[in-house]
């Protein structure tokens, strides 16, 4: 098996991309599965011809087919019927499952970086290390899709009001969520409009009071 793998690699027929190695490790692919996946990742013409695959990789037909079926069961590859220029249908191999797996890994990595950054921001603003329960609360906000910007904005709003407990921060986030705020721009625009409305209300009240105080008899 090792000799076969060495032969494939030294033949220069396949280019092994980093993402392919990562996907293979995450899905615990066998050597045959890895080779078949690499074959189709390198192939411009992804028409499914198992004899061609087996000949190119030095596998017998059963080994190649077994590896391909296993990749299908793991959701990494699939077969699609595609019409060619002569209006004939061919079975073509799709690697969408591989690419979705790569994107998921990238998103997970970004999420981990985001969580690390937001934890540091909380500890910096609070001036202390957070408890495991507080870490879980922050993760809970992120899991339900609360924007990191909103979470940090609620934290700063709480500190500005002289309160730093998580129940108060959660109340702010809940209130903002119910109002449909997605970013701090939404929050700031709302507060600005509220301030302008209150200013108008004060002007109206002032004019109403002037009317009430007017000495109509002296008129």
C-alpha positions in Angstrom: 0.0 0.0 0.0 2.8 2.4 0.9 4.6 1.6 -2.3 1.4 2.3 -4.3 1.0 5.7 -2.6 4.7 6.5 -3.2 4.3 5.6 -6.9 1.2 7.8 -7.3 3.0 10.8 -5.6 6.2 10.4 -7.6 4.3 10.1 -10.9 3.4 13.8 -10.6 -0.1 13.0 -11.8 -1.8 14.4 -8.6 -1.4 17.7 -6.9 -2.3 17.4 -3.2 -3.8 20.6 -1.9 -3.7 21.6 1.8 -7.5 21.7 2.2 -7.7 18.2 0.8 -5.3 16.9 3.5 -7.3 18.7 6.1 -10.7 17.3 4.9 -9.2 13.8 4.7 -7.9 13.9 8.3 -11.1 15.3 9.7 -13.1 12.6 8.0 -10.6 9.9 8.8 -10.3 8.8 5.1 -8.5 5.6 4.2 -5.6 5.8 1.8 -7.8 4.6 -1.1 -10.5 7.1 -0.3 -7.8 9.9 -0.2 -6.4 8.8 -3.5 -9.8 8.7 -5.2 -10.7 12.1 -3.8 -7.4 13.6 -4.9 -7.9 12.1 -8.4 -11.2 13.9 -8.9 -9.9 17.1 -7.3 -7.2 17.1 -10.0 -9.5 16.1 -12.8 -10.8 18.7 -15.2 -13.2 16.2 -16.8 -15.1 14.8 -13.8 -17.1 12.2 -15.8 -17.4 9.1 -13.7 -15.3 6.3 -15.3 -14.3 3.9 -12.6 -11.9 2.0 -14.9 -10.0 5.2 -15.7 -9.8 6.0 -12.0 -8.5 2.5 -11.0 -5.9 2.5 -13.8 -4.6 5.9 -12.9 -4.3 5.1 -9.2 -3.1 1.5 -9.5 -6.2 0.1 -7.8 -8.4 -2.7 -9.0 -12.0 -1.8 -10.0 -13.5 -3.1 -6.8 -11.1 -1.1 -4.6 -11.7 2.1 -6.5 -15.5 1.6 -6.4 -15.5 0.7 -2.7 -13.5 3.9 -2.0 -15.8 6.1 -4.1 -19.0 4.6 -2.5 -17.5 5.3 1.0 -16.8 8.9 0.0 -20.4 9.3 -1.2 -21.7 7.9 2.1 -19.6 10.4 4.0 -21.1 13.2 1.9 -17.9 14.4 0.3 -18.7 13.5 -3.3 -21.9 12.9 -5.3 -23.0 12.0 -8.8 -24.9 14.3 -11.0 -26.4 13.8 -14.5 -25.1 16.5 -16.8 -25.9 17.0 -20.5 -22.9 17.4 -22.8 -22.7 19.4 -26.1 -24.2 16.5 -28.0 -27.2 16.4 -25.6 -26.1 13.2 -24.0 -26.3 12.7 -20.3 -23.2 11.7 -18.4 -22.6 11.0 -14.7 -20.3 13.7 -13.4 -18.6 13.7 -10.0 -19.4 16.7 -7.8 -17.0 17.7 -5.0 -19.5 20.2 -3.4 -19.4 18.1 -0.2 -15.6 18.7 0.1 -15.9 22.4 -0.5 -18.7 22.7 2.0 -16.6 20.8 4.5 -13.7 23.3 3.9 -16.0 26.3 4.4 -17.4 24.8 7.6 -13.9 24.4 8.9 -13.0 28.0 8.0 -16.2 29.3 9.7 -15.4 27.2 12.8 -11.9 28.7 12.9 -13.3 32.2 12.5 -15.8 31.5 15.3 -13.1 30.3 17.6 -11.1 33.5 16.9 -14.2 35.6 17.5 -14.9 33.9 20.8 -11.3 34.4 22.0 -11.4 38.1 21.0 -14.7 38.7 22.7 -13.6 37.0 25.9 -10.5 39.2 26.1 -12.6 42.3 25.5 -15.0 41.3 28.4 -12.1 40.7 30.8 -10.4 43.9 29.7 -13.6 45.9 30.3 -14.5 44.2 33.5 -10.9 44.2 34.8 -11.1 40.7 36.0 -11.1 37.0 34.8 -14.5 35.7 34.0 -16.1 32.6 35.6 -16.9 29.4 33.6 -20.6 30.4 33.9 -20.0 33.8 32.4 -18.1 32.2 29.5 -21.1 29.9 28.9 -23.5 32.9 28.9 -21.3 34.7 26.2 -21.2 31.5 24.1 -25.0 31.2 24.5 -25.4 34.7 23.0 -23.1 33.8 20.1 -24.9 30.5 19.5 -28.3 32.2 19.0 -26.8 34.6 16.5 -26.3 37.7 18.6 -23.8 40.0 16.8 -20.5 40.3 18.6 -20.8 44.1 18.1 -24.1 44.1 19.9 -22.8 42.0 22.8 -19.8 44.3 23.4 -22.1 47.4 23.0 -24.3 46.0 25.7 -21.3 45.4 27.9 -20.1 49.0 27.5 -23.6 50.3 28.0 -23.9 48.4 31.3 -20.5 49.7 32.5 -21.4 53.2 31.5 -24.5 52.9 33.7 -22.3 51.6 36.6 -23.6 48.0 36.4 -21.3 45.1 35.4 -23.3 42.0 36.2 -24.3 39.7 33.4 -28.0 39.7 34.2 -28.1 43.4 33.4 -26.1 42.9 30.2 -28.4 40.1 29.1 -31.4 42.4 29.7 -29.9 45.0 27.4 -29.2 42.5 24.7 -32.7 41.1 25.0 -34.3 44.6 24.7 -32.2 45.4 21.7 -32.9 42.1 20.1 -36.7 42.6 20.5 -36.3 46.0 18.8 -34.6 44.3 15.9 -31.2 45.9 16.4 -28.4 44.0 14.5 -25.5 46.5 14.9 -24.6 49.4 17.1 -25.5 51.7 14.3 -29.1 50.5 14.7 -28.9 51.3 18.4 -27.3 54.7 17.9 -29.8 55.7 15.2 -32.7 54.7 17.5 -31.3 56.7 20.4 -30.7 59.7 18.1 -34.3 59.6 16.9 -35.6 59.2 20.4 -33.7 62.2 21.5 -35.0 64.3 18.5 -38.6 63.2 19.3 -38.2 64.1 23.0 -36.9 67.5 21.9 -39.9 68.0 19.7 -42.2 66.9 22.5 -40.6 69.5 24.8 -41.0 72.2 22.2 -44.7 71.3 21.8 -45.2 71.2 25.6 -43.5 74.6 25.9 -45.8 76.1 23.3 -48.9 74.6 24.9 -47.9 76.0 28.3 -47.4 79.5 26.7 -50.9 79.2 25.3 -52.3 78.2 28.7 -50.4 81.0 30.5 -51.5 83.7 28.0 -53.6 86.4 29.6 -56.5 86.4 27.2 -58.5 89.0 29.2 -55.7 91.5 28.9 -55.8 91.0 25.1 
